[in-house]
Amino acid sequence: MSVINPVAKIMKTPYRQPLTDRLPNLKGFSPAIKNIVLTLLIPVVLVIMWEVLSRKGIIRPSILPAPSTIGLTLLDMLKSGELFRHLGVSILRVFQGYILGASLGIIIGFLMGLFKPVEKAFSLITGLLRPIPIVAWVPVLILWMGIDESSKITVIAIGSFWPTLLNVIHGIKNTDKKYLEVAEILGKNKFTVLTKVVLPSALPSIFTGLRLAIGIAWMSVIAAELIAAASGIGYLIMYAREISQPDVMLVGVLSIGITGLLIDVLIRKIEARLLGWNINILGD
């Protein structure tokens, strides 16, 4: 019986080009073009599959309309101004609640991060209130404040407050001790240490909290509008569901995502401008 040499068997196996080498070569394109292609690749493929399955009747249009149908509905709502009207109301609510909640989060966060007695005084109440979901506050605030704008803005403020507070505290407490020791050796006063050492060190964490807060603010306003509102994107989505208009409903959902993305990009730009010294920001 002959023995097959495994090395010889491998040598006779025909060479197959790796899958990664068979993909389209992007070496001739700029990094910006590569990033755009990689970013849009999966969404475009999913949209094409969605459109094909809808046209073949595999996906029922009464449940999930085709992307082309949603696009036409979006154009109609843009021309009529209906989308801008509801979106403007929601953006105004988010702006008011976000400014209130983020400002309180920054102020209280600095006090808790800098002063131990303040942190101990707030530790119990923050530990009790922080785990409460935003949706749980909506009926409570409607009971206390009614269904006018104040209850919705307060919900948004609560949602914006917690991520800002926690990240401000985290940024202050994680200031490099070496910088504080150098400032002490140089005889710098407390105000100089705060403005020149602690604040710049905490800014990356603060901006992270602000970015998280704007996302939660959007979720908060939609939750409030779904329950009690006569205008806004949340109201538009709920009303479209009640009258069986899934295309209008999905246009509202899409507008939430696009608006949130644009706001996040804006905060990133502001962060990059203020934190030009941060190599991690420049690397992005």
C-alpha positions as CSV (number, residue, x, y, z in Angstrom):
1,M,0.0,0.0,0.0
2,S,1.4,3.3,-1.1
3,V,1.7,6.2,1.4
4,I,0.6,9.6,0.2
5,N,2.9,12.4,1.1
6,P,0.8,15.2,2.6
7,V,3.4,17.8,1.5
8,A,3.2,16.6,-2.1
9,K,-0.6,16.7,-1.9
10,I,-0.5,20.3,-0.8
11,M,2.0,21.2,-3.5
12,K,-0.4,19.8,-6.2
13,T,-3.4,21.7,-4.9
14,P,-4.2,24.6,-7.3
15,Y,-3.7,28.1,-5.9
16,R,-6.8,30.0,-5.1
17,Q,-6.7,33.8,-4.8
18,P,-7.9,34.9,-1.4
19,L,-11.4,36.5,-1.2
20,T,-9.9,39.8,0.0
21,D,-7.7,40.0,-3.1
22,R,-10.6,39.5,-5.4
23,L,-12.5,42.5,-4.0
24,P,-12.4,45.8,-5.9
25,N,-9.0,47.5,-5.4
26,L,-9.4,51.0,-3.8
27,K,-5.7,51.8,-3.8
28,G,-6.1,54.4,-6.5
29,F,-8.6,56.4,-4.5
30,S,-8.1,59.0,-1.8
31,P,-8.7,58.1,1.9
32,A,-11.8,60.3,1.8
33,I,-13.3,58.4,-1.1
34,K,-12.5,55.1,0.6
35,N,-14.2,56.2,3.8
36,I,-17.3,57.2,1.9
37,V,-17.5,53.9,0.0
38,L,-17.0,51.9,3.2
39,T,-19.6,54.0,5.0
40,L,-22.3,53.7,2.3
41,L,-21.6,50.1,1.2
42,I,-23.8,48.3,3.7
43,P,-26.7,50.8,3.8
44,V,-26.9,50.8,-0.1
45,V,-26.9,47.0,-0.2
46,L,-29.6,46.8,2.4
47,V,-31.8,49.4,0.6
48,I,-31.4,47.6,-2.7
49,M,-32.4,44.3,-1.2
50,W,-35.3,45.9,0.6
51,E,-36.5,47.5,-2.7
52,V,-36.2,44.2,-4.6
53,L,-38.0,42.2,-2.0
54,S,-40.8,44.8,-1.9
55,R,-41.2,44.7,-5.7
56,K,-41.4,40.9,-5.7
57,G,-44.1,41.0,-3.0
58,I,-42.1,39.2,-0.4
59,I,-42.4,42.2,1.9
60,R,-46.0,43.5,2.3
61,P,-46.2,47.3,1.6
62,S,-48.8,47.7,4.3
63,I,-46.2,46.7,6.9
64,L,-43.0,48.0,5.3
65,P,-43.3,50.1,2.2
66,A,-40.6,50.1,-0.5
67,P,-37.7,52.7,-0.2
68,S,-39.0,54.3,-3.4
69,T,-42.4,54.8,-1.8
70,I,-40.9,56.3,1.3
71,G,-38.7,58.6,-0.8
72,L,-41.7,59.9,-2.7
73,T,-43.6,60.5,0.5
74,L,-40.6,62.3,1.9
75,L,-40.5,64.6,-1.1
76,D,-44.2,65.3,-0.8
77,M,-43.9,66.2,2.9
78,L,-40.9,68.4,2.2
79,K,-42.8,70.3,-0.5
80,S,-45.9,70.8,1.7
81,G,-43.8,71.9,4.6
82,E,-45.5,69.4,6.9
83,L,-42.2,67.6,7.9
84,F,-40.4,70.9,8.6
85,R,-43.3,72.1,10.8
86,H,-43.2,69.0,13.0
87,L,-39.4,68.7,12.9
88,G,-39.1,72.4,13.9
89,V,-41.3,71.9,17.0
90,S,-39.3,68.9,18.1
91,I,-36.0,70.6,17.6
92,L,-37.1,73.6,19.6
93,R,-38.2,71.3,22.5
94,V,-34.9,69.4,22.4
95,F,-32.9,72.6,22.3
96,Q,-34.7,74.1,25.3
97,G,-34.5,70.9,27.4
98,Y,-31.0,70.0,26.3
99,I,-29.6,73.4,27.3
100,L,-31.4,73.2,30.7
101,G,-30.3,69.6,31.5
102,A,-26.8,69.9,30.2
103,S,-26.1,73.2,32.0
104,L,-27.3,71.7,35.3
105,G,-25.3,68.6,34.6
106,I,-22.1,70.6,34.1
107,I,-22.6,72.9,37.1
108,I,-23.5,70.1,39.6
109,G,-20.9,67.8,38.0
110,F,-18.1,70.3,38.6
111,L,-19.3,70.8,42.2
112,M,-19.4,67.1,42.9
113,G,-16.1,66.5,41.1
114,L,-14.2,69.2,43.0
115,F,-15.8,69.1,46.5
116,K,-16.1,65.9,48.4
117,P,-18.9,67.2,50.8
118,V,-21.0,68.1,47.8
119,E,-20.5,64.7,46.2
120,K,-21.5,63.0,49.5
121,A,-24.6,65.2,49.8
122,F,-25.8,64.3,46.3
123,S,-24.7,60.7,46.3
124,L,-27.9,59.2,47.8
125,I,-30.4,61.2,45.7
126,T,-28.4,60.7,42.4
127,G,-28.2,57.0,43.2
128,L,-32.0,56.8,43.6
129,L,-33.1,58.9,40.7
130,R,-30.5,57.9,38.0
131,P,-31.8,54.3,37.4
132,I,-35.4,55.6,36.7
133,P,-36.1,55.3,32.9
134,I,-37.1,58.5,31.1
135,V,-40.4,57.0,30.0
136,A,-41.4,56.5,33.6
137,W,-41.1,60.3,34.2
138,V,-43.6,61.2,31.4
139,P,-46.9,60.3,33.1
140,V,-45.6,61.7,36.4
141,L,-44.6,65.1,34.8
142,I,-47.9,65.2,32.9
143,L,-49.7,64.8,36.2
144,W,-47.7,67.5,37.8
145,M,-47.4,70.0,34.9
146,G,-50.1,69.1,32.5
147,I,-49.6,68.3,28.8
148,D,-48.2,71.7,27.8
149,E,-44.6,72.4,26.8
150,S,-43.2,72.4,30.3
151,S,-43.6,68.7,30.9
152,K,-42.0,67.8,27.6
153,I,-39.0,70.1,28.2
154,T,-38.6,68.8,31.7
155,V,-38.5,65.2,30.4
156,I,-35.8,66.2,27.9
157,A,-33.8,68.1,30.6
158,I,-33.9,65.0,32.8
159,G,-32.6,62.8,30.0
160,S,-29.8,65.3,29.1
161,F,-28.8,65.8,32.8
162,W,-27.5,62.3,33.7
163,P,-24.9,61.6,31.0
164,T,-23.6,65.1,31.3
165,L,-23.3,64.9,35.0
166,L,-21.6,61.5,35.1
167,N,-19.1,62.4,32.4
168,V,-18.2,65.8,34.0
169,I,-17.5,64.0,37.3
170,H,-15.5,61.3,35.5
171,G,-13.4,63.9,33.6
172,I,-12.6,65.9,36.7
173,K,-11.7,62.9,38.9
174,N,-9.4,61.5,36.2
175,T,-7.2,64.5,35.9
176,D,-3.6,63.3,35.7
177,K,-2.1,63.6,39.2
178,K,1.3,64.5,37.7
179,Y,-0.1,67.7,36.2
180,L,-1.6,68.7,39.6
181,E,1.7,68.0,41.3
182,V,3.6,70.2,38.8
183,A,1.1,73.0,39.2
184,E,1.6,72.8,43.0
185,I,5.4,72.8,42.7
186,L,5.1,75.9,40.4
187,G,3.0,77.6,43.1
188,K,-0.1,78.1,41.0
189,N,-3.3,79.2,42.8
190,K,-6.4,77.1,42.8
191,F,-8.2,79.1,40.1
192,T,-5.2,78.7,37.7
193,V,-5.1,75.0,38.4
194,L,-8.8,74.7,37.7
195,T,-8.8,76.7,34.4
196,K,-5.4,75.5,33.1
197,V,-5.2,72.0,34.3
198,V,-8.5,70.4,35.5
199,L,-10.8,71.9,32.9
200,P,-8.7,71.1,29.8
201,S,-8.2,67.6,31.1
202,A,-11.9,67.1,31.7
203,L,-13.1,68.6,28.4
204,P,-12.9,65.4,26.3
205,S,-15.1,63.6,28.8
206,I,-17.4,66.5,29.0
207,F,-18.0,66.5,25.2
208,T,-18.6,62.8,25.4
209,G,-21.3,63.4,27.9
210,L,-22.8,66.2,25.7
211,R,-22.9,63.9,22.7
212,L,-24.6,61.1,24.7
213,A,-27.0,63.7,26.2
214,I,-28.2,65.0,22.8
215,G,-29.0,61.4,21.8
216,I,-31.0,60.8,24.9
217,A,-32.7,64.2,24.5
218,W,-34.0,63.0,21.1
219,M,-35.3,59.8,22.6
220,S,-36.9,61.7,25.4
221,V,-38.8,64.2,23.2
222,I,-40.1,61.4,21.0
223,A,-41.3,59.5,24.0
224,A,-43.0,62.6,25.4
225,E,-44.6,63.4,22.0
226,L,-45.8,59.8,21.5
227,I,-47.8,60.0,24.8
228,A,-49.1,63.6,24.9
229,A,-48.6,66.1,22.1
230,A,-50.5,67.7,19.2
231,S,-47.4,68.4,17.1
232,G,-43.8,67.2,16.7
233,I,-42.2,64.2,15.1
234,G,-43.4,61.8,17.8
235,Y,-46.9,63.0,17.3
236,L,-46.5,62.6,13.5
237,I,-45.4,59.0,13.9
238,M,-48.2,58.1,16.3
239,Y,-50.9,59.7,14.1
240,A,-49.6,58.0,11.0
241,R,-49.8,54.7,12.8
242,E,-53.4,55.3,13.9
243,I,-54.5,56.1,10.3
244,S,-52.4,53.3,8.8
245,Q,-49.8,55.4,6.9
246,P,-46.6,53.4,7.3
247,D,-44.7,55.5,4.7
248,V,-45.4,58.7,6.7
249,M,-44.4,56.9,9.9
250,L,-41.1,55.7,8.5
251,V,-40.4,59.2,7.1
252,G,-40.7,60.5,10.7
253,V,-38.4,57.8,12.0
254,L,-35.9,58.5,9.2
255,S,-36.0,62.3,10.0
256,I,-35.2,61.5,13.6
257,G,-32.1,59.6,12.6
258,I,-30.9,62.1,10.1
259,T,-31.4,65.1,12.5
260,G,-29.6,63.3,15.3
261,L,-26.7,62.4,13.0
262,L,-26.4,66.1,11.9
263,I,-26.4,67.3,15.5
264,D,-23.8,64.8,16.5
265,V,-21.6,65.9,13.6
266,L,-22.0,69.5,14.7
267,I,-20.9,68.7,18.2
268,R,-17.9,66.7,16.9
269,K,-16.9,69.8,14.8
270,I,-17.1,72.0,17.9
271,E,-15.2,69.5,19.9
272,A,-12.4,69.3,17.3
273,R,-12.2,73.1,17.1
274,L,-11.9,73.5,20.9
275,L,-9.8,70.5,21.5
276,G,-7.3,70.9,18.7
277,W,-4.5,69.8,21.0
278,N,-6.1,66.4,21.6
279,I,-4.3,63.8,19.3
280,N,-7.3,61.5,19.6
281,I,-9.6,64.1,18.1
282,L,-7.2,64.9,15.4
283,G,-6.9,61.2,14.6
284,D,-10.6,60.9,13.9
